[in-house]
Amino acid sequence: MRTLGVLVAAAVAMLTMLIGPNASAAALTEVTDFGDNPSGLRMHLYVPDQVQETPPVLLAVHWCTGSGPAMYSGTEFARLADRYGFIVIYPSATRSGNCFDVSSPQALRRGGGSDPVGLKSMVDHVLQRYGGDASRVFVTGVSSGAMMTNVMLADYPDVFAAGAAFAGVPDGCFATTDGSGWNSACANGTVLKTPQEWGDIARSAYPGYNGPRPRVQLWHGTEDDTLRYPNFGEEIDQWTNVHGVSTTPTSTDHPQQGWTRTRYGDKVEAYSLQGVGHNLMTTGMAQHTIEFFGLDEGGTPTPPGDSPCRVTYTVNAWNTGLVASITITNTGTTPVNGWTLAFTLPAGQTITSGWGATYQPTSGTVDATNASYNASIPAGGSIGIGLQATHTGNTGGPTAFTLNGTDCAAT
């Protein structure tokens, strides 16, 4: 899985620069002796300064060639944990290439051994040590971690309330019997089965289990050349069958340009990203996952008066156009070096040009990323950016802003 990991690592390095360092005093720490760990996984843990009274737990699983610390620094889950008060576990694979075992017979059954047993031990340790909410345990992962997400949902459906897989394959698709960790037929999207067959594979991981099954969120790029796009449809087939719902969507929408989201009742949600390759996880996606999990409810968001940033958004509109002037103020005590301001434009507004930042996409949920000359915002300092847009009647401004994943006060 070396190619898979190198591709993802490059994208995550760029994402890390955009996200910047975590402003919280909380730190990533390594945990040892957390329980049964047959494959010698390493465990890192992020506990925010403020957690919910009975905190939910998120298991965040990295890509090939990655690590738990790389998943921590290269994704937004720790910042979201600061905002909503949940705990994040970051495991590290120890096999060659740092890929997780999603192919051996041991990994593909409950309690069979290998990596899934160690991952389950990490969850158990955190629930016991921190008084976690056993009914609100979740798993997510990227690439190899996405494949492991599907495996964990099948092996331990009584442990996880939901999971989100970013560029993965169905549970059992990577199965091998020759000791190899790589399955080219599955990676190339040529392992095609009926929904019933996929569902039976997932159910076989825990024979006799008749309890509730985890909800599932899936993400895949149409141009994925590592774990090819047909795997996305096979994942949908698997989890809709497990939940006993139709493969025909109950709703379809487009949260932002190039995204098609299909829903299958309230059990399965799938995002198809047009023209996107294997390195698909970008700023803002984690927020969609946290909302799907319900982790944005009952948390401990930063009070507006304590926000480390403030955004002033002023609109000058005419007929079918408008100009917005945006001032970003760093109200924190440390400089911001490299930033992305995220906000959602009102329906009907489309950006036609901008200055001071790169704006992607041009409608819906937008990320404004710094230019080379204004990447640093000193403590107490401000910068100005802006955009021009067309509108269909709604000339209002966004109601909420985040800077590098942290809520800003809006004025």
Backbone torsions as a table, in degrees:
resi	resn	phi	psi	omega
1	MET	NA	21.6	-174.6
2	ARG	-61.6	-45.3	-179.8
3	THR	-60.1	-43.6	179.3
4	LEU	-55.5	-46.7	-176.6
5	GLY	-69.8	-41.3	-179.1
6	VAL	-61.7	-42.4	179.2
7	LEU	-61.3	-47.1	-178.6
8	VAL	-67.5	-40.2	-177.8
9	ALA	-59.9	-38.9	179.2
10	ALA	-63.0	-43.5	179.9
11	ALA	-66.6	-39.7	-178.3
12	VAL	-69.2	-32.4	176.3
13	ALA	-60.1	-42.3	177.3
14	MET	-65.7	-42.3	179.2
15	LEU	-61.8	-37.1	179.2
16	THR	-61.1	-40.0	179.1
17	MET	-64.6	-35.9	179.7
18	LEU	-71.6	-39.2	-176.2
19	ILE	-73.6	-40.2	179.2
20	GLY	79.7	176.3	-176.9
21	PRO	-71.7	152.9	178.8
22	ASN	-73.8	128.9	-176.2
23	ALA	-80.8	-11.2	-176.8
24	SER	-72.9	153.7	174.2
25	ALA	-74.2	-20.4	177.7
26	ALA	-62.3	151.8	-176.4
27	ALA	-136.8	156.1	175.4
28	LEU	-74.1	130.6	-179.5
29	THR	-128.3	149.0	177.2
30	GLU	-90.1	140.7	179.0
31	VAL	-117.3	133.3	175.7
32	THR	-119.8	165.8	178.3
33	ASP	54.3	51.0	-177.9
34	PHE	-94.5	0.4	178.5
35	GLY	133.3	-164.9	-178.2
36	ASP	-57.8	125.8	-172.4
37	ASN	-148.2	71.5	-170.4
38	PRO	-63.4	-25.1	-177.7
39	SER	-104.9	9.0	174.0
40	GLY	68.5	34.0	176.0
41	LEU	-61.8	153.0	170.8
42	ARG	-101.2	153.3	-176.0
43	MET	-129.7	126.2	169.6
44	HIS	-117.3	150.5	-173.1
45	LEU	-134.3	138.3	174.0
46	TYR	-119.9	115.5	177.2
47	VAL	-114.5	112.9	-179.0
48	PRO	-60.2	162.9	176.6
49	ASP	-59.5	-35.7	177.6
50	GLN	-124.1	124.3	176.7
51	VAL	-121.7	160.7	175.2
52	GLN	-61.5	157.4	-176.6
53	GLU	-56.1	-42.7	172.3
54	THR	-120.7	89.4	-165.8
55	PRO	-71.7	137.9	167.8
56	PRO	-67.1	164.1	-177.1
57	VAL	-130.7	132.8	177.4
58	LEU	-118.8	126.0	173.3
59	LEU	-95.7	116.7	-174.6
60	ALA	-115.2	113.0	-165.6
61	VAL	-108.7	129.3	-172.2
62	HIS	-81.6	177.0	-179.2
63	TRP	-91.0	169.7	174.4
64	CYS	-59.4	142.6	-175.4
65	THR	71.1	-1.2	-179.8
66	GLY	-90.0	-165.5	179.5
67	SER	-159.4	168.2	175.5
68	GLY	-59.3	-49.0	177.3
69	PRO	-59.3	-34.6	177.5
70	ALA	-68.1	-38.1	176.1
71	MET	-65.2	-36.8	177.9
72	TYR	-63.7	-49.6	-174.6
73	SER	-80.9	-22.4	-174.1
74	GLY	-99.6	1.5	177.2
75	THR	-132.1	172.6	-173.0
76	GLU	-96.3	5.7	-171.5
77	PHE	-65.6	-34.6	178.8
78	ALA	-66.8	-41.1	177.5
79	ARG	-63.7	-38.7	177.9
80	LEU	-69.7	-32.1	174.6
81	ALA	-63.9	-39.7	175.0
82	ASP	-58.0	-40.2	-175.4
83	ARG	-74.0	-38.7	-170.1
84	TYR	-112.1	-5.8	170.8
85	GLY	80.1	33.7	174.0
86	PHE	-109.8	166.9	-177.9
87	ILE	-104.1	141.1	-179.1
88	VAL	-118.4	128.9	173.5
89	ILE	-99.3	129.9	177.8
90	TYR	-119.1	95.7	178.6
91	PRO	-78.7	158.5	174.4
92	SER	-125.2	128.3	174.7
93	ALA	-72.5	152.8	-177.6
94	THR	-123.0	1.0	177.5
95	ARG	-75.1	169.7	176.3
96	SER	-56.7	130.6	-178.7
97	GLY	82.7	-2.4	-179.6
98	ASN	54.6	38.9	173.1
99	CYS	-98.0	148.3	176.7
100	PHE	-83.6	150.8	-179.2
101	ASP	-78.5	106.0	176.4
102	VAL	-121.3	16.2	-172.4
103	SER	-124.1	-24.3	-174.6
104	SER	-77.7	154.4	175.4
105	PRO	-58.3	-33.0	-179.9
106	GLN	-64.6	-40.0	-176.6
107	ALA	-72.5	-24.9	-170.3
108	LEU	-96.3	20.3	172.3
109	ARG	-143.6	149.4	-177.5
110	ARG	-59.3	127.1	177.2
111	GLY	68.3	15.6	-175.1
112	GLY	-77.5	-17.3	-177.9
113	GLY	118.6	-169.3	177.7
114	SER	64.0	-157.8	-170.4
115	ASP	-60.4	-42.5	-177.4
116	PRO	-56.5	-34.4	179.6
117	VAL	-65.5	-43.7	177.4
118	GLY	-62.8	-40.1	178.6
119	LEU	-63.8	-41.9	177.5
120	LYS	-63.1	-38.4	178.2
121	SER	-62.7	-37.8	177.7
122	MET	-60.7	-45.3	179.4
123	VAL	-61.9	-46.8	179.9
124	ASP	-59.1	-42.5	-179.7
125	HIS	-59.8	-46.7	-177.4
126	VAL	-67.3	-42.0	178.4
127	LEU	-58.2	-42.4	-178.5
128	GLN	-75.3	-45.6	-174.0
129	ARG	-69.1	-35.3	-174.1
130	TYR	-113.3	10.8	179.8
131	GLY	60.4	42.3	-175.6
132	GLY	-70.9	163.9	-179.4
133	ASP	-87.5	104.3	-176.9
134	ALA	-65.2	-17.4	178.4
135	SER	-87.4	-4.0	-178.4
136	ARG	-131.2	63.1	175.3
137	VAL	-112.1	134.0	-172.6
138	PHE	-134.4	160.5	178.4
139	VAL	-138.7	140.8	175.4
140	THR	-144.6	160.2	-179.8
141	GLY	-167.9	162.0	-178.5
142	VAL	-117.6	126.1	175.1
143	SER	60.9	-111.2	175.8
144	SER	-56.4	-37.9	176.7
145	GLY	-67.1	-30.5	175.9
146	ALA	-69.6	-40.6	176.1
147	MET	-62.1	-41.5	178.2
148	MET	-67.0	-33.1	176.1
149	THR	-56.2	-48.1	179.8
150	ASN	-65.2	-36.4	177.5
151	VAL	-64.6	-45.7	-179.1
152	MET	-64.1	-36.3	178.3
153	LEU	-65.7	-32.9	178.5
154	ALA	-80.0	-42.5	-178.0
155	ASP	-69.2	-37.9	-171.3
156	TYR	-131.1	61.5	-178.9
157	PRO	-67.1	-18.1	178.5
158	ASP	-86.0	-6.9	-178.9
159	VAL	-97.2	-41.1	-171.1
160	PHE	-103.0	135.1	175.8
161	ALA	-81.8	-28.7	-179.6
162	ALA	-166.4	163.6	176.5
163	GLY	-145.6	158.3	178.1
164	ALA	-136.0	123.2	-176.2
165	ALA	-112.5	119.9	179.3
166	PHE	-101.2	102.4	178.6
167	ALA	66.2	66.0	-180.0
168	GLY	-122.8	-159.9	177.1
169	VAL	-139.2	163.4	179.2
170	PRO	-60.9	154.7	171.2
171	ASP	-57.2	131.3	178.3
172	GLY	88.2	-11.8	-177.7
173	CYS	-65.7	-33.8	-176.7
174	PHE	-88.6	7.5	-175.9
175	ALA	-57.6	136.6	174.6
176	THR	-136.1	161.7	178.6
177	THR	-122.2	1.9	-176.5
178	ASP	-105.5	10.7	179.8
179	GLY	86.9	-5.5	179.7
180	SER	-75.1	146.9	175.8
181	GLY	-94.9	-2.1	-175.9
182	TRP	-118.9	135.7	178.6
183	ASN	-124.7	98.7	-174.3
184	SER	-63.8	-38.4	-178.8
185	ALA	-61.1	-43.3	178.1
186	CYS	-67.5	-47.5	-178.9
187	ALA	-56.4	-37.4	-178.2
188	ASN	-82.4	0.7	176.0
189	GLY	76.6	25.3	-178.2
190	THR	-104.6	0.7	174.3
191	VAL	-90.4	97.3	-174.4
192	LEU	-115.7	128.5	-178.7
193	LYS	-135.5	167.7	175.7
194	THR	-76.2	158.3	175.3
195	PRO	-54.2	-38.6	179.7
196	GLN	-63.4	-42.3	179.8
197	GLU	-64.1	-44.1	178.1
198	TRP	-64.4	-42.6	178.8
199	GLY	-60.8	-39.9	179.3
200	ASP	-64.5	-36.4	178.2
201	ILE	-63.2	-46.1	179.5
202	ALA	-63.8	-42.5	-179.0
203	ARG	-67.3	-28.7	-177.7
204	SER	-70.1	-15.3	179.3
205	ALA	-68.1	-24.9	179.5
206	TYR	-139.8	76.7	-175.6
207	PRO	-58.5	138.1	176.2
208	GLY	86.1	-6.3	-179.3
209	TYR	-74.8	129.2	-179.0
210	ASN	-126.6	15.1	-177.7
211	GLY	-85.5	-170.7	180.0
212	PRO	-61.8	149.4	178.1
213	ARG	-110.0	147.0	-178.7
214	PRO	-65.5	143.9	169.4
215	ARG	-70.0	154.6	-172.3
216	VAL	-135.4	134.7	171.8
217	GLN	-117.6	133.5	-175.8
218	LEU	-124.8	142.0	177.9
219	TRP	-132.4	137.1	177.2
220	HIS	-158.5	140.8	175.4
221	GLY	-90.2	140.9	-177.8
222	THR	-67.5	-20.9	-178.5
223	GLU	-106.5	22.3	178.3
224	ASP	-62.6	117.8	-179.3
225	ASP	-107.6	12.4	176.8
226	THR	-109.3	-55.0	170.4
227	LEU	-117.2	93.4	-161.6
228	ARG	-65.5	158.2	-169.2
229	TYR	-55.4	-33.5	177.9
230	PRO	-54.3	-25.1	177.9
231	ASN	-62.0	-29.2	178.5
232	PHE	-60.8	-47.8	178.3
233	GLY	-65.0	-35.2	178.1
234	GLU	-68.5	-35.9	174.9
235	GLU	-62.8	-44.0	178.0
236	ILE	-59.9	-44.8	178.5
237	ASP	-57.7	-43.7	-176.5
238	GLN	-63.4	-51.6	-171.1
239	TRP	-79.5	-28.1	173.1
240	THR	-67.4	-37.8	177.8
241	ASN	-67.1	-41.9	178.3
242	VAL	-57.8	-37.6	-179.0
243	HIS	-88.5	-4.1	177.9
244	GLY	69.9	32.8	177.9
245	VAL	-117.3	162.7	-177.4
246	SER	-69.9	152.2	173.4
247	THR	-79.9	-3.1	174.3
248	THR	-84.2	124.2	-176.6
249	PRO	-61.4	145.0	172.4
250	THR	-85.7	-17.4	174.6
251	SER	-158.1	153.0	176.7
252	THR	-139.1	133.5	175.1
253	ASP	-148.6	-178.2	-176.4
254	HIS	-132.7	89.6	-176.1
255	PRO	-58.8	-30.0	172.2
256	GLN	-157.7	170.0	-174.2
257	GLN	-55.9	128.4	178.5
258	GLY	87.9	-7.5	178.5
259	TRP	-101.8	132.2	169.8
260	THR	-119.0	118.9	179.7
261	ARG	-107.9	124.0	175.1
262	THR	-113.2	141.8	179.5
263	ARG	-122.7	145.5	-177.4
264	TYR	-125.0	87.7	-169.3
265	GLY	61.3	-144.1	177.1
266	ASP	-107.1	17.2	-173.8
267	LYS	-101.3	-36.7	-174.6
268	VAL	-131.9	135.4	179.1
269	GLU	-133.8	131.2	-173.1
270	ALA	-132.8	131.7	179.6
271	TYR	-111.5	117.4	173.1
272	SER	-101.1	124.9	-174.3
273	LEU	-109.3	107.4	-173.9
274	GLN	-66.1	128.0	175.2
275	GLY	75.4	7.7	-177.0
276	VAL	-98.2	141.2	-179.9
277	GLY	-90.6	-155.2	-174.8
278	HIS	-69.7	-31.3	-177.8
279	ASN	-85.8	77.1	-167.7
280	LEU	-101.7	-15.5	-172.9
281	MET	-79.8	114.1	-179.2
282	THR	-123.3	173.7	-178.9
283	THR	-54.8	132.6	176.5
284	GLY	101.8	-24.5	-178.2
285	MET	-65.3	-38.9	-178.6
286	ALA	-59.4	-34.0	178.7
287	GLN	-62.0	-39.9	177.3
288	HIS	-61.7	-38.5	179.5
289	THR	-68.1	-44.2	179.4
290	ILE	-61.3	-38.0	177.6
291	GLU	-68.1	-39.4	177.6
292	PHE	-62.4	-39.6	178.2
293	PHE	-69.6	-22.8	-173.7
294	GLY	84.4	14.7	-179.6
295	LEU	-77.2	-8.8	175.4
296	ASP	-83.1	1.3	-179.7
297	GLU	-106.5	135.5	175.7
298	GLY	74.1	20.7	-178.5
299	GLY	-91.5	-160.0	-178.7
300	THR	-127.4	69.4	-179.3
301	PRO	-64.1	153.6	178.5
302	THR	-67.4	126.7	177.0
303	PRO	-59.8	142.1	-176.9
304	PRO	-52.0	-39.6	-178.4
305	GLY	-66.2	-19.9	-179.5
306	ASP	-101.7	5.9	-177.6
307	SER	-62.8	140.7	179.5
308	PRO	-81.8	7.7	179.6
309	CYS	-152.4	156.9	176.9
310	ARG	-136.9	138.9	-179.3
311	VAL	-124.1	127.5	173.0
312	THR	-109.0	125.6	-173.6
313	TYR	-125.8	112.3	-176.0
314	THR	-117.1	129.4	-176.0
315	VAL	-111.4	134.3	170.4
316	ASN	-120.1	109.4	-170.8
317	ALA	-113.3	157.5	173.6
318	TRP	-151.1	153.7	174.3
319	ASN	24.1	-101.1	-178.2
320	THR	-113.6	17.5	-178.7
321	GLY	-134.3	168.0	177.0
322	LEU	-159.2	158.6	171.0
323	VAL	-123.9	134.2	178.1
324	ALA	-116.3	127.6	173.6
325	SER	-102.2	128.8	-173.1
326	ILE	-123.7	126.3	174.7
327	THR	-113.8	124.9	177.8
328	ILE	-107.2	122.0	179.9
329	THR	-114.9	128.6	175.9
330	ASN	-86.3	101.9	-179.9
331	THR	-92.2	5.6	178.6
332	GLY	-83.3	-172.5	-176.1
333	THR	-105.9	-0.7	178.9
334	THR	-129.1	151.9	179.8
335	PRO	-65.4	152.4	170.4
336	VAL	-101.1	120.4	-178.9
337	ASN	-115.8	98.7	-174.2
338	GLY	90.1	123.1	-175.0
339	TRP	-146.3	154.3	169.7
340	THR	-133.4	122.6	176.6
341	LEU	-98.3	121.1	-178.7
342	ALA	-109.1	137.3	177.8
343	PHE	-158.3	164.5	-179.8
344	THR	-114.6	120.7	177.8
345	LEU	-72.3	145.9	173.3
346	PRO	-59.4	153.6	-179.8
347	ALA	-57.0	137.4	177.3
348	GLY	93.8	-8.1	177.7
349	GLN	-94.7	135.6	179.3
350	THR	-135.7	125.6	-179.0
351	ILE	-71.8	131.8	176.9
352	THR	-107.4	-24.5	176.3
353	SER	-163.7	165.6	179.8
354	GLY	-159.7	168.0	178.6
355	TRP	-141.4	151.5	178.9
356	GLY	82.1	-7.3	-177.5
357	ALA	-163.7	163.9	171.1
358	THR	-99.9	128.0	-173.5
359	TYR	-110.0	118.7	179.6
360	GLN	-142.4	133.0	-14.3
361	PRO	-73.2	-166.5	-175.1
362	THR	-96.0	-0.1	177.1
363	SER	-151.6	169.4	-179.3
364	GLY	71.7	-138.2	178.5
365	THR	-80.7	116.4	-170.5
366	VAL	-110.8	139.9	169.5
367	ASP	-107.7	120.0	173.6
368	ALA	-101.6	113.3	-174.8
369	THR	-107.6	138.4	-173.1
370	ASN	-52.5	151.3	167.9
371	ALA	-82.5	171.7	-177.4
372	SER	-66.0	-28.0	-173.3
373	TYR	-91.1	-8.3	-178.2
374	ASN	-130.8	30.1	-175.7
375	ALA	-69.4	-25.0	-177.7
376	SER	-103.5	131.6	173.7
377	ILE	-120.0	108.7	-176.9
378	PRO	-67.2	157.9	175.5
379	ALA	-56.0	126.6	-178.0
380	GLY	82.7	-3.4	-177.2
381	GLY	-94.2	168.0	-179.6
382	SER	-135.4	154.5	170.3
383	ILE	-133.6	156.1	178.3
384	GLY	-116.1	134.8	174.4
385	ILE	-134.1	178.6	178.5
386	GLY	-171.2	173.3	-178.6
387	LEU	-151.2	156.5	170.7
388	GLN	-116.3	140.1	-175.0
389	ALA	-145.8	157.9	168.3
390	THR	-94.2	160.3	178.3
391	HIS	-146.4	163.0	179.4
392	THR	-112.2	20.1	177.3
393	GLY	133.4	-30.4	179.0
394	ASN	-90.8	110.4	-176.9
395	THR	-106.1	14.5	179.9
396	GLY	-71.4	174.9	177.9
397	GLY	-109.6	171.7	175.3
398	PRO	-60.0	153.3	-178.8
399	THR	-101.9	-10.0	-178.3
400	ALA	-149.7	149.7	-178.4
401	PHE	-139.4	145.7	169.6
402	THR	-128.0	141.0	176.2
403	LEU	-113.4	114.5	-174.5
404	ASN	51.8	40.2	175.9
405	GLY	84.5	-1.7	-178.4
406	THR	-104.6	133.6	-179.5
407	ASP	-60.3	138.1	174.9
408	CYS	-111.9	148.3	169.6
409	ALA	-68.9	139.1	-179.9
410	ALA	-111.5	131.2	179.2
411	THR	-129.0	NA	NA
